[in-house]
């Protein structure tokens, strides 16, 4: 299953984007090729088509004019108007012809025919033509082609030997040929556009055909590449859960394989250190702890003997109290080093047990409230565990020695942002100048600073010591 924030997903998306970028670049090259290379070809082809068709059309127009002039020689020589009209009428059947004039060298119309809504013919006989086209046609000795808007006027002489009988002029409309040229150019353009579109479609098809197996290869390689990394992730989770015997199955010799080997070596070292620590804790519990317990029990037994003097009993009482305090210190130290015991509930129970036992022995009421947020997590570091307990222990010791309090209230709260411990009594309080004398208060302040927190002391109807440490801990150098 894909997760957007996973390396595998990012790798696949990167390759897909790379394929898309390649496709876009190739399509851009094809389009640029069309603009740079095909556009000149398109323009040249259009010019060639136009020139060729117009040349062919003009050649045809000249041929029709030349044929008409030859056919009019005999009727013109005989001045057979009827025959000339018949010849003109037949010639006018050509679709591109707009008019035919036969006039003499003075410009007087002998025979004429004009197409259009107001077709003319006989009524033009005898009229004089005095326009520029007529003058140029009269002055020309050879066939003359003149353009007048959409009309191409072709003039030729009707010759009998060396004698010029008349001048025949045919007006050809070039609209038809222009339509033909436009249609052919459009067909050419459409063909080139289809070629470009086909090229782009081929690029897209090739991208799809090649992209699917390429993505499959990327998935395969990413799985091969990321499998050891997933093993490392799984290994760190197992170690965090306390399984120090877990090992990653290393199958490669590359950098990731070397990292996995280093991870396995680290796990082995941690497991070895853990076993050594467990042995030390066991030895401390069974050795030093047992000795301290025996000293405490023996001193208590000695105090109960009637033969002991008051001075000896007082000394034995002191030994018993010191042994009890030392035993508590050893127990706290062992708990702080035991990963299975370092949790907020265990610390809360330890604080409540120690405070209740110490305060109650001096006839002072002890009340403790704990507020542990579920979002705060379960485990805490041994350093945090030990420093909180020792700060609490020092605060309780100061209350017993100096406060003469009747009530002690403790509030211990933990959430995901901070841990707070507040110890308040209703005793005589601490004077400002005495706060700097005691080594215990200085140690409490230093412990708080080491953990990136702060400790405040207030004396108002008793003493209040408040320890606040932000989470996660930012350890500071002393």
Secondary structure, DSSP 4 states (H G I P E B T S, - for coil): ---TTSHHHHHHHHHHHHHHHHHHHHHHHHHHHIIIIIHHHHHHHHHHHHHHHHHHHHHHHHHHHHHHHHHHHHHHHHT-HHHHHHHHHHHTTSTTEEEEEEE-TT-BEEEEEE-STT-BSGGGTTPBP-SHHHHHHHH-SS-EEEEETTEEEEEEEEEETTEEEEEEEEEEE-HHHHHHHHHHHHHHHHHHHHHHHHHHHHHHHHHHHHHHHHHHHHHHHHHHHHHHHHHHHHHHHHHHTT-TT--------SHHHHHHHHHHHHHHHHHHHHHHHHHHHHHIIIIIHHHHHHHHHHHHHHHT-TTS-HHHHHHHHHHHHHHHHHHHHHHHHHHHH-TTT-BHHHHHHHHHHHHHHHHHTTT-EEEEEEEE-GGG-SB--HHHHHHHHHHHHHHHHHIIIII--SEEEEEEEE-SSEEEEEEEE-SS---GGGTTT-HHHHHHHHHHHHTT-EEEEEESSSEEEEEEEESS------
